[in-house]
Amino acid sequence: MMFKKLAFAAPLTVLAMSASMAFAATEAKHSISLVAHVPADDFYAVPVDADLVNKDQDMSYNPATNSMREVNGHFDVLHTAGKVHARLEGVPKLIGGNNTIDLKVELNGKTLTTTSQEVVGDTESNTRYRAPFKISATGAKPAAGDYTGVVMLVVEPSV
């Protein structure tokens, strides 16, 4: 009789234990993306706020002001051996289907094109220089829709 009780109770005990394990808390896993940039001692052009280049910038139309929002920021620039030039890789536009919005990109008050030009002089760039950066839409109110785009900015040392 004792053997029957033990033979019957053992499987029930294993079943109860395995069921309670199934309801135990599970682990939480997260993936954290990391990036790092270490500039050279003699030349760099880094955004003051890393979110300027690491996150999407909202240029949505603002009905209260009847204009597109601007992207504003600053770059800390240094070149101990000369001037600093900048250019764009491609014409800056926002694209939404068949519609486009032309953009104006400025660094240190100079409108950038696909041709390299001086944006910070020799004297100013010898020590860390904070250059204002701005992207703005040009033209009349654009057609309704969702737009995306990328501005490829190249900042380069020049002697």
OpenMM code with the backbone's topology and positions (N, CA, C; nanometers):
from openmm import Vec3, app, unit

residues = "MET MET PHE LYS LYS LEU ALA PHE ALA ALA PRO LEU THR VAL LEU ALA MET SER ALA SER MET ALA PHE ALA ALA THR GLU ALA LYS HIS SER ILE SER LEU VAL ALA HIS VAL PRO ALA ASP ASP PHE TYR ALA VAL PRO VAL ASP ALA ASP LEU VAL ASN LYS ASP GLN ASP MET SER TYR ASN PRO ALA THR ASN SER MET ARG GLU VAL ASN GLY HIS PHE ASP VAL LEU HIS THR ALA GLY LYS VAL HIS ALA ARG LEU GLU GLY VAL PRO LYS LEU ILE GLY GLY ASN ASN THR ILE ASP LEU LYS VAL GLU LEU ASN GLY LYS THR LEU THR THR THR SER GLN GLU VAL VAL GLY ASP THR GLU SER ASN THR ARG TYR ARG ALA PRO PHE LYS ILE SER ALA THR GLY ALA LYS PRO ALA ALA GLY ASP TYR THR GLY VAL VAL MET LEU VAL VAL GLU PRO SER VAL".split()
positions = [
    Vec3(0.0815, -0.1176, 0.0000),
    Vec3(0.0000, 0.0000, 0.0000),
    Vec3(0.0872, 0.1258, 0.0000),
    Vec3(0.1902, 0.1245, 0.0790),
    Vec3(0.2808, 0.2385, 0.0831),
    Vec3(0.3450, 0.2587, -0.0531),
    Vec3(0.3769, 0.1510, -0.1210),
    Vec3(0.4382, 0.1609, -0.2534),
    Vec3(0.3421, 0.2263, -0.3525),
    Vec3(0.2106, 0.1940, -0.3443),
    Vec3(0.1121, 0.2531, -0.4328),
    Vec3(0.1017, 0.4037, -0.4090),
    Vec3(0.1026, 0.4450, -0.2815),
    Vec3(0.0943, 0.5877, -0.2510),
    Vec3(0.2169, 0.6606, -0.3051),
    Vec3(0.3344, 0.5997, -0.2845),
    Vec3(0.4579, 0.6613, -0.3302),
    Vec3(0.4626, 0.6650, -0.4835),
    Vec3(0.4213, 0.5587, -0.5495),
    Vec3(0.4211, 0.5527, -0.6948),
    Vec3(0.3225, 0.6536, -0.7533),
    Vec3(0.2147, 0.6834, -0.6839),
    Vec3(0.1160, 0.7785, -0.7319),
    Vec3(0.1573, 0.9226, -0.6981),
    Vec3(0.2166, 0.9446, -0.5825),
    Vec3(0.2526, 1.0787, -0.5367),
    Vec3(0.3745, 1.1333, -0.6100),
    Vec3(0.4686, 1.0523, -0.6447),
    Vec3(0.5921, 1.0988, -0.7093),
    Vec3(0.5640, 1.1679, -0.8431),
    Vec3(0.4858, 1.1092, -0.9330),
    Vec3(0.4576, 1.1791, -1.0577),
    Vec3(0.3800, 1.3101, -1.0355),
    Vec3(0.2912, 1.3128, -0.9360),
    Vec3(0.2181, 1.4366, -0.9077),
    Vec3(0.3125, 1.5463, -0.8586),
    Vec3(0.4105, 1.5082, -0.7777),
    Vec3(0.5069, 1.6053, -0.7268),
    Vec3(0.5895, 1.6617, -0.8426),
    Vec3(0.6364, 1.5772, -0.9320),
    Vec3(0.7141, 1.6224, -1.0479),
    Vec3(0.6293, 1.7130, -1.1364),
    Vec3(0.5048, 1.6777, -1.1562),
    Vec3(0.4143, 1.7590, -1.2373),
    Vec3(0.3920, 1.8960, -1.1735),
    Vec3(0.3709, 1.9005, -1.0439),
    Vec3(0.3485, 2.0280, -0.9749),
    Vec3(0.4729, 2.1157, -0.9818),
    Vec3(0.5898, 2.0574, -0.9644),
    Vec3(0.7131, 2.1346, -0.9683),
    Vec3(0.7394, 2.1890, -1.1089),
    Vec3(0.7179, 2.1091, -1.2114),
    Vec3(0.7438, 2.1552, -1.3472),
    Vec3(0.6430, 2.2624, -1.3882),
    Vec3(0.5191, 2.2551, -1.3395),
    Vec3(0.4196, 2.3568, -1.3704),
    Vec3(0.4571, 2.4896, -1.3057),
    Vec3(0.5092, 2.4870, -1.1831),
    Vec3(0.5462, 2.6121, -1.1180),
    Vec3(0.6680, 2.6737, -1.1858),
    Vec3(0.7549, 2.5938, -1.2402),
    Vec3(0.8697, 2.6472, -1.3136),
    Vec3(0.8242, 2.7147, -1.4427),
    Vec3(0.7196, 2.6667, -1.5031),
    Vec3(0.6704, 2.7247, -1.6273),
    Vec3(0.6151, 2.8654, -1.6040),
    Vec3(0.5694, 2.8940, -1.4853),
    Vec3(0.5136, 3.0249, -1.4546),
    Vec3(0.6142, 3.1185, -1.3885),
    Vec3(0.7392, 3.0766, -1.3761),
    Vec3(0.8411, 3.1623, -1.3158),
    Vec3(0.8736, 3.2770, -1.4106),
    Vec3(0.9240, 3.3863, -1.3561),
    Vec3(0.9594, 3.5032, -1.4372),
    Vec3(1.0706, 3.4674, -1.5348),
    Vec3(1.0642, 3.5272, -1.6536),
    Vec3(1.1685, 3.5048, -1.7525),
    Vec3(1.2601, 3.6261, -1.7535),
    Vec3(1.3701, 3.6147, -1.8197),
    Vec3(1.4666, 3.7260, -1.8254),
    Vec3(1.4238, 3.8291, -1.9296),
    Vec3(1.4745, 3.9499, -1.9153),
    Vec3(1.4483, 4.0572, -2.0104),
    Vec3(1.5796, 4.0879, -2.0816),
    Vec3(1.5764, 4.0864, -2.2129),
    Vec3(1.6965, 4.1137, -2.2911),
    Vec3(1.6776, 4.2439, -2.3678),
    Vec3(1.7841, 4.3219, -2.3789),
    Vec3(1.7805, 4.4481, -2.4512),
    Vec3(1.9060, 4.4604, -2.5354),
    Vec3(1.8913, 4.5212, -2.6496),
    Vec3(2.0040, 4.5491, -2.7372),
    Vec3(2.0288, 4.6989, -2.7350),
    Vec3(2.1498, 4.7399, -2.7014),
    Vec3(2.1843, 4.8813, -2.6929),
    Vec3(2.2910, 4.9091, -2.7977),
    Vec3(2.2571, 4.9937, -2.8948),
    Vec3(2.3514, 5.0282, -3.0008),
    Vec3(2.4482, 5.1342, -2.9494),
    Vec3(2.5741, 5.1144, -2.9766),
    Vec3(2.6771, 5.2067, -2.9315),
    Vec3(2.7589, 5.2568, -3.0496),
    Vec3(2.7958, 5.3821, -3.0449),
    Vec3(2.8875, 5.4391, -3.1428),
    Vec3(2.9848, 5.5283, -3.0676),
    Vec3(3.1026, 5.5463, -3.1228),
    Vec3(3.2010, 5.6358, -3.0624),
    Vec3(3.2857, 5.6970, -3.1725),
    Vec3(3.3171, 5.8234, -3.1565),
    Vec3(3.4050, 5.8931, -3.2498),
    Vec3(3.5106, 5.9646, -3.1679),
    Vec3(3.6357, 5.9433, -3.2026),
    Vec3(3.7461, 6.0112, -3.1365),
    Vec3(3.8153, 6.0963, -3.2420),
    Vec3(3.8021, 6.2300, -3.2322),
    Vec3(3.8610, 6.3166, -3.3346),
    Vec3(4.0129, 6.3268, -3.3211),
    Vec3(4.0766, 6.3645, -3.4315),
    Vec3(4.2210, 6.3867, -3.4317),
    Vec3(4.2517, 6.5164, -3.3577),
    Vec3(4.3757, 6.5327, -3.3164),
    Vec3(4.4156, 6.6530, -3.2442),
    Vec3(4.4330, 6.7739, -3.3351),
    Vec3(4.4562, 6.7519, -3.4663),
    Vec3(4.4840, 6.8637, -3.5559),
    Vec3(4.3670, 6.9028, -3.6472),
    Vec3(4.2661, 6.8170, -3.6597),
    Vec3(4.1469, 6.8508, -3.7393),
    Vec3(4.0261, 6.7750, -3.6866),
    Vec3(3.9169, 6.8477, -3.6701),
    Vec3(3.7885, 6.7835, -3.6438),
    Vec3(3.6754, 6.8794, -3.6758),
    Vec3(3.5598, 6.8222, -3.6981),
    Vec3(3.4344, 6.8960, -3.7155),
    Vec3(3.3264, 6.8061, -3.6559),
    Vec3(3.2900, 6.8334, -3.5324),
    Vec3(3.1954, 6.7482, -3.4608),
    Vec3(3.0733, 6.8300, -3.4193),
    Vec3(2.9546, 6.7706, -3.4290),
    Vec3(2.8353, 6.8432, -3.3854),
    Vec3(2.8384, 6.8637, -3.2343),
    Vec3(2.7961, 6.9805, -3.1899),
    Vec3(2.7902, 7.0086, -3.0466),
    Vec3(2.6893, 6.9149, -2.9811),
    Vec3(2.5755, 6.8936, -3.0458),
    Vec3(2.4729, 6.8007, -2.9987),
    Vec3(2.4723, 6.6814, -3.0935),
    Vec3(2.5143, 6.5662, -3.0461),
    Vec3(2.5235, 6.4466, -3.1313),
    Vec3(2.3898, 6.4083, -3.1945),
    Vec3(2.2788, 6.4470, -3.1334),
    Vec3(2.1470, 6.4153, -3.1901),
    Vec3(2.1272, 6.4803, -3.3267),
    Vec3(2.2016, 6.5865, -3.3556),
    Vec3(2.1909, 6.6523, -3.4857),
    Vec3(2.2200, 6.5551, -3.5993),
    Vec3(2.3145, 6.4655, -3.5801),
    Vec3(2.3506, 6.3705, -3.6858),
    Vec3(2.3061, 6.2268, -3.6557),
    Vec3(2.2655, 6.1996, -3.5325),
    Vec3(2.2291, 6.0628, -3.4957),
    Vec3(2.0795, 6.0347, -3.4945),
    Vec3(1.9985, 6.1391, -3.5006),
    Vec3(1.8526, 6.1215, -3.4962),
    Vec3(1.7879, 6.1941, -3.6131),
    Vec3(1.6669, 6.1487, -3.6491),
    Vec3(1.5901, 6.2171, -3.7532),
    Vec3(1.5571, 6.3587, -3.7070),
    Vec3(1.5660, 6.4535, -3.7974),
    Vec3(1.5335, 6.5925, -3.7690),
    Vec3(1.3978, 6.6250, -3.8317),
    Vec3(1.3073, 6.6817, -3.7536),
    Vec3(1.1708, 6.7099, -3.7983),
    Vec3(1.1638, 6.8480, -3.8629),
    Vec3(1.1324, 6.8498, -3.9917),
    Vec3(1.1162, 6.9756, -4.0647),
    Vec3(0.9704, 6.9963, -4.1063),
    Vec3(0.8781, 6.9372, -4.0348),
    Vec3(0.7360, 6.9429, -4.0696),
    Vec3(0.6858, 7.0859, -4.0855),
    Vec3(0.5854, 7.0989, -4.1686),
    Vec3(0.5201, 7.2278, -4.1904),
    Vec3(0.4463, 7.2687, -4.0632),
    Vec3(0.4615, 7.3945, -4.0240),
    Vec3(0.3958, 7.4466, -3.9044),
    Vec3(0.2856, 7.5439, -3.9477),
    Vec3(0.1588, 7.5047, -3.9385),
    Vec3(0.0499, 7.5920, -3.9821),
    Vec3(0.0433, 7.7244, -3.9054),
    Vec3(0.0892, 7.7261, -3.7810),
    Vec3(0.0840, 7.8493, -3.7013),
    Vec3(0.1754, 7.9575, -3.7581),
    Vec3(0.2875, 7.9153, -3.8181),
    Vec3(0.3824, 8.0127, -3.8748),
    Vec3(0.3806, 8.0126, -4.0275),
    Vec3(0.3014, 7.9241, -4.0870),
    Vec3(0.2963, 7.9094, -4.2329),
    Vec3(0.4345, 7.8863, -4.2922),
    Vec3(0.5129, 7.8028, -4.2256),
    Vec3(0.6472, 7.7737, -4.2765),
    Vec3(0.6926, 7.6355, -4.2303),
    Vec3(0.7944, 7.5864, -4.2976),
    Vec3(0.8564, 7.4595, -4.2589),
    Vec3(0.9482, 7.4863, -4.1392),
    Vec3(0.9600, 7.3879, -4.0512),
    Vec3(1.0539, 7.4010, -3.9397),
    Vec3(1.1964, 7.3962, -3.9934),
    Vec3(1.2878, 7.4581, -3.9215),
    Vec3(1.4297, 7.4566, -3.9580),
    Vec3(1.5049, 7.3608, -3.8677),
    Vec3(1.6183, 7.3163, -3.9152),
    Vec3(1.7121, 7.2383, -3.8343),
    Vec3(1.8261, 7.3334, -3.8004),
    Vec3(1.8499, 7.3530, -3.6720),
    Vec3(1.9557, 7.4423, -3.6269),
    Vec3(2.0480, 7.3690, -3.5308),
    Vec3(2.1759, 7.3965, -3.5425),
    Vec3(2.2732, 7.3361, -3.4534),
    Vec3(2.4069, 7.4064, -3.4670),
    Vec3(2.5091, 7.3442, -3.4125),
    Vec3(2.6449, 7.3984, -3.4199),
    Vec3(2.7441, 7.2842, -3.4372),
    Vec3(2.8536, 7.3148, -3.5047),
    Vec3(2.9664, 7.2235, -3.5153),
    Vec3(3.0869, 7.2884, -3.4504),
    Vec3(3.1574, 7.2125, -3.3676),
    Vec3(3.2868, 7.2572, -3.3176),
    Vec3(3.3901, 7.2150, -3.4203),
    Vec3(3.4665, 7.3126, -3.4698),
    Vec3(3.5594, 7.2909, -3.5803),
    Vec3(3.7002, 7.3314, -3.5363),
    Vec3(3.7985, 7.2519, -3.5756),
    Vec3(3.9381, 7.2838, -3.5485),
    Vec3(4.0236, 7.2344, -3.6645),
    Vec3(4.1177, 7.3178, -3.7080),
    Vec3(4.2195, 7.2757, -3.8035),
    Vec3(4.3430, 7.3605, -3.7768),
    Vec3(4.4417, 7.3005, -3.7165),
    Vec3(4.5595, 7.3752, -3.6732),
    Vec3(4.6559, 7.4064, -3.7870),
    Vec3(4.6335, 7.3504, -3.9052),
    Vec3(4.7267, 7.3707, -4.0167),
    Vec3(4.6647, 7.4449, -4.1346),
    Vec3(4.5492, 7.5089, -4.1153),
    Vec3(4.4899, 7.5809, -4.2275),
    Vec3(4.3435, 7.6106, -4.2081),
    Vec3(4.2734, 7.6276, -4.3196),
    Vec3(4.1313, 7.6631, -4.3225),
    Vec3(4.0448, 7.5376, -4.3194),
    Vec3(3.9150, 7.5607, -4.3058),
    Vec3(3.8192, 7.4508, -4.3102),
    Vec3(3.7221, 7.4779, -4.4247),
    Vec3(3.7049, 7.3777, -4.5095),
    Vec3(3.6118, 7.3856, -4.6215),
    Vec3(3.4961, 7.2897, -4.5973),
    Vec3(3.3852, 7.3136, -4.6676),
    Vec3(3.2704, 7.2240, -4.6581),
    Vec3(3.1986, 7.2198, -4.7917),
    Vec3(3.1264, 7.1094, -4.8138),
    Vec3(3.0474, 7.0904, -4.9355),
    Vec3(2.9385, 6.9885, -4.9062),
    Vec3(2.8469, 6.9764, -4.9992),
    Vec3(2.7406, 6.8764, -4.9902),
    Vec3(2.7643, 6.7679, -5.0936),
    Vec3(2.7307, 6.6460, -5.0599),
    Vec3(2.7330, 6.5376, -5.1572),
    Vec3(2.5907, 6.5204, -5.2071),
    Vec3(2.5590, 6.5877, -5.3137),
    Vec3(2.4246, 6.5822, -5.3693),
    Vec3(2.3450, 6.7060, -5.3345),
    Vec3(2.2434, 6.7322, -5.4153),
    Vec3(2.1572, 6.8482, -5.3961),
    Vec3(2.0586, 6.8159, -5.2839),
    Vec3(2.0499, 6.9013, -5.1824),
    Vec3(1.9626, 6.8703, -5.0676),
    Vec3(1.8149, 6.8921, -5.0993),
    Vec3(1.7355, 6.7878, -5.0795),
    Vec3(1.5911, 6.7926, -5.1059),
    Vec3(1.5187, 6.6991, -5.0105),
    Vec3(1.3948, 6.7319, -4.9843),
    Vec3(1.3017, 6.6387, -4.9216),
    Vec3(1.2148, 6.5851, -5.0343),
    Vec3(1.1896, 6.4550, -5.0347),
    Vec3(1.1152, 6.3925, -5.1437),
    Vec3(0.9937, 6.3210, -5.0861),
    Vec3(0.8789, 6.3453, -5.1479),
    Vec3(0.7543, 6.2796, -5.1103),
    Vec3(0.6788, 6.2410, -5.2359),
    Vec3(0.6987, 6.1181, -5.2824),
    Vec3(0.6352, 6.0748, -5.4075),
    Vec3(0.6908, 6.1539, -5.5237),
    Vec3(0.6025, 6.2225, -5.5994),
    Vec3(0.6462, 6.3060, -5.7124),
    Vec3(0.6805, 6.4483, -5.6699),
    Vec3(0.6632, 6.4800, -5.5428),
    Vec3(0.6860, 6.6152, -5.4937),
    Vec3(0.8219, 6.6263, -5.4243),
    Vec3(0.8809, 6.7451, -5.4326),
    Vec3(1.0077, 6.7702, -5.3650),
    Vec3(1.0028, 6.9062, -5.2958),
    Vec3(1.0860, 6.9191, -5.1950),
    Vec3(1.1050, 7.0460, -5.1250),
    Vec3(1.2541, 7.0759, -5.1308),
    Vec3(1.2901, 7.1879, -5.1916),
    Vec3(1.4301, 7.2273, -5.1988),
    Vec3(1.4769, 7.2770, -5.0625),
    Vec3(1.6013, 7.2459, -5.0295),
    Vec3(1.6581, 7.2841, -4.9010),
    Vec3(1.7798, 7.3737, -4.9190),
    Vec3(1.7998, 7.4596, -4.8235),
    Vec3(1.9184, 7.5455, -4.8160),
    Vec3(1.9973, 7.5008, -4.6930),
    Vec3(2.1260, 7.4703, -4.7125),
    Vec3(2.2117, 7.4239, -4.6033),
    Vec3(2.3213, 7.5276, -4.5830),
    Vec3(2.3357, 7.5721, -4.4583),
    Vec3(2.4360, 7.6736, -4.4262),
    Vec3(2.5260, 7.6256, -4.3131),
    Vec3(2.6547, 7.6526, -4.3273),
    Vec3(2.7507, 7.6284, -4.2200),
    Vec3(2.8298, 7.7562, -4.2017),
    Vec3(2.8267, 7.8083, -4.0817),
    Vec3(2.8940, 7.9327, -4.0465),
    Vec3(2.8474, 8.0488, -4.1361),
    Vec3(2.7171, 8.0474, -4.1701),
    Vec3(2.6591, 8.1556, -4.2488),
    Vec3(2.6830, 8.1461, -4.3982),
    Vec3(2.7497, 8.0421, -4.4451),
    Vec3(2.7772, 8.0261, -4.5884),
    Vec3(2.6867, 7.9168, -4.6445),
    Vec3(2.6170, 7.9486, -4.7534),
    Vec3(2.5302, 7.8506, -4.8180),
    Vec3(2.6160, 7.7477, -4.8897),
    Vec3(2.5933, 7.6219, -4.8574),
    Vec3(2.6742, 7.5145, -4.9141),
    Vec3(2.6149, 7.4616, -5.0440),
    Vec3(2.7044, 7.4204, -5.1331),
    Vec3(2.6681, 7.3556, -5.2595),
    Vec3(2.7516, 7.2293, -5.2706),
    Vec3(2.7513, 7.1689, -5.3876),
    Vec3(2.8335, 7.0493, -5.4087),
    Vec3(2.9796, 7.0859, -5.4383),
    Vec3(3.0103, 7.2137, -5.4439),
    Vec3(3.1480, 7.2601, -5.4644),
    Vec3(3.2068, 7.3009, -5.3292),
    Vec3(3.3242, 7.2497, -5.2968),
    Vec3(3.3894, 7.2806, -5.1700),
    Vec3(3.4229, 7.4290, -5.1615),
    Vec3(3.3973, 7.4879, -5.0446),
    Vec3(3.4283, 7.6288, -5.0220),
    Vec3(3.4712, 7.6500, -4.8774),
    Vec3(3.5437, 7.7575, -4.8542),
    Vec3(3.5893, 7.7901, -4.7196),
    Vec3(3.4710, 7.8295, -4.6319),
    Vec3(3.4645, 7.7702, -4.5114),
    Vec3(3.3594, 7.8054, -4.4164),
    Vec3(3.4173, 7.8595, -4.2856),
    Vec3(3.5419, 7.8253, -4.2549),
    Vec3(3.6097, 7.8789, -4.1372),
    Vec3(3.7523, 7.9118, -4.1783),
    Vec3(3.7945, 8.0357, -4.1506),
    Vec3(3.9265, 8.0817, -4.1907),
    Vec3(4.0400, 8.0213, -4.1089),
    Vec3(4.1605, 8.0477, -4.1564),
    Vec3(4.2827, 7.9951, -4.0960),
    Vec3(4.2966, 8.0364, -3.9496),
    Vec3(4.2788, 8.1631, -3.9210),
    Vec3(4.2962, 8.2146, -3.7850),
    Vec3(4.1905, 8.1582, -3.6906),
    Vec3(4.0625, 8.1591, -3.7326),
    Vec3(3.9532, 8.1109, -3.6471),
    Vec3(3.9647, 7.9615, -3.6171),
    Vec3(4.0129, 7.8850, -3.7137),
    Vec3(4.0157, 7.7396, -3.6965),
    Vec3(4.1363, 7.6898, -3.6174),
    Vec3(4.2287, 7.7795, -3.5814),
    Vec3(4.3459, 7.7366, -3.5030),
    Vec3(4.3086, 7.6925, -3.3626),
    Vec3(4.2019, 7.7458, -3.3100),
    Vec3(4.1474, 7.6996, -3.1828),
    Vec3(4.0047, 7.6557, -3.2103),
    Vec3(3.9479, 7.5818, -3.1199),
    Vec3(3.8116, 7.5316, -3.1409),
    Vec3(3.7183, 7.6475, -3.1737),
    Vec3(3.6510, 7.6356, -3.2875),
    Vec3(3.5591, 7.7387, -3.3357),
    Vec3(3.4196, 7.6790, -3.3438),
    Vec3(3.3207, 7.7450, -3.2883),
    Vec3(3.1823, 7.6965, -3.2916),
    Vec3(3.1097, 7.7611, -3.4083),
    Vec3(3.0817, 7.6804, -3.5112),
    Vec3(3.0183, 7.7291, -3.6338),
    Vec3(2.8698, 7.6940, -3.6345),
    Vec3(2.7818, 7.7933, -3.6547),
    Vec3(2.6377, 7.7637, -3.6620),
    Vec3(2.6047, 7.6855, -3.7896),
    Vec3(2.5060, 7.5978, -3.7768),
    Vec3(2.4618, 7.5118, -3.8868),
    Vec3(2.3109, 7.5238, -3.8984),
    Vec3(2.2624, 7.5318, -4.0232),
    Vec3(2.1176, 7.5471, -4.0427),
    Vec3(2.0739, 7.4813, -4.1730),
    Vec3(1.9598, 7.4131, -4.1662),
    Vec3(1.8931, 7.3601, -4.2851),
    Vec3(1.7537, 7.4216, -4.2863),
    Vec3(1.7164, 7.4812, -4.3991),
    Vec3(1.5835, 7.5422, -4.4111),
    Vec3(1.5253, 7.5079, -4.5481),
    Vec3(1.3927, 7.5089, -4.5533),
    Vec3(1.3230, 7.4839, -4.6795),
    Vec3(1.3130, 7.6147, -4.7569),
    Vec3(1.3179, 7.6033, -4.8889),
    Vec3(1.3021, 7.7215, -4.9736),
    Vec3(1.1753, 7.7060, -5.0562),
    Vec3(1.1236, 7.8162, -5.1055),
    Vec3(1.0061, 7.8110, -5.1922),
    Vec3(0.8762, 7.8263, -5.1158),
    Vec3(0.7669, 7.8125, -5.1900),
    Vec3(0.6319, 7.8283, -5.1361),
    Vec3(0.5914, 7.7053, -5.0558),
    Vec3(0.4722, 7.7115, -4.9976),
    Vec3(0.4205, 7.5985, -4.9201),
    Vec3(0.4180, 7.4740, -5.0086),
    Vec3(0.4770, 7.3659, -4.9611),
    Vec3(0.4804, 7.2431, -5.0423),
    Vec3(0.3456, 7.1717, -5.0439),
    Vec3(0.3333, 7.0795, -5.1384),
    Vec3(0.2128, 6.9971, -5.1477),
    Vec3(0.2035, 6.9084, -5.0243),
    Vec3(0.0810, 6.8763, -4.9848),
    Vec3(0.0588, 6.7891, -4.8691),
    Vec3(0.1212, 6.6527, -4.8943),
    Vec3(0.1720, 6.5914, -4.7903),
    Vec3(0.2301, 6.4585, -4.8012),
    Vec3(0.3392, 6.4375, -4.6985),
    Vec3(0.3969, 6.3183, -4.7025),
    Vec3(0.5070, 6.2829, -4.6141),
    Vec3(0.6360, 6.2845, -4.6954),
    Vec3(0.7370, 6.3499, -4.6435),
    Vec3(0.8634, 6.3698, -4.7140),
    Vec3(0.9794, 6.3146, -4.6320),
    Vec3(1.0816, 6.2680, -4.7022),
    Vec3(1.2055, 6.2253, -4.6369),
    Vec3(1.3231, 6.2765, -4.7186),
    Vec3(1.4372, 6.2806, -4.6564),
    Vec3(1.5564, 6.3236, -4.7271),
    Vec3(1.6797, 6.3076, -4.6398),
    Vec3(1.7943, 6.3239, -4.7019),
    Vec3(1.9226, 6.3137, -4.6324),
    Vec3(2.0116, 6.4253, -4.6834),
    Vec3(2.0768, 6.4938, -4.5920),
    Vec3(2.1777, 6.5929, -4.6283),
    Vec3(2.3130, 6.5314, -4.5950),
    Vec3(2.3960, 6.5165, -4.6981),
    Vec3(2.5304, 6.4608, -4.6798),
    Vec3(2.6296, 6.5753, -4.6763),
    Vec3(2.6760, 6.6099, -4.5571),
    Vec3(2.7680, 6.7204, -4.5341),
    Vec3(2.9097, 6.6667, -4.5253),
    Vec3(3.0009, 6.7303, -4.5992),
    Vec3(3.1432, 6.6927, -4.5922),
    Vec3(3.2202, 6.8157, -4.5455),
    Vec3(3.2879, 6.8045, -4.4331),
    Vec3(3.3732, 6.9107, -4.3810),
    Vec3(3.5169, 6.8589, -4.3912),
    Vec3(3.6033, 6.9408, -4.4534),
    Vec3(3.7376, 6.8920, -4.4826),
    Vec3(3.8435, 6.9992, -4.4551),
    Vec3(3.9635, 6.9550, -4.4179),
    Vec3(4.0722, 7.0502, -4.3950),
    Vec3(4.1249, 7.1022, -4.5274),
    Vec3(4.1747, 7.2247, -4.5250),
    Vec3(4.2338, 7.2859, -4.6432),
    Vec3(4.3522, 7.3702, -4.5992),
    Vec3(4.4566, 7.3759, -4.6822),
    Vec3(4.5738, 7.4575, -4.6458),
    Vec3(4.5783, 7.5852, -4.7255),
] * unit.nanometer
topology = app.Topology()
chain = topology.addChain("A")
for resn in residues:
    res = topology.addResidue(resn, chain)
    for name in ("N", "CA", "C"):
        topology.addAtom(name, app.Element.getBySymbol(name[0]), res)
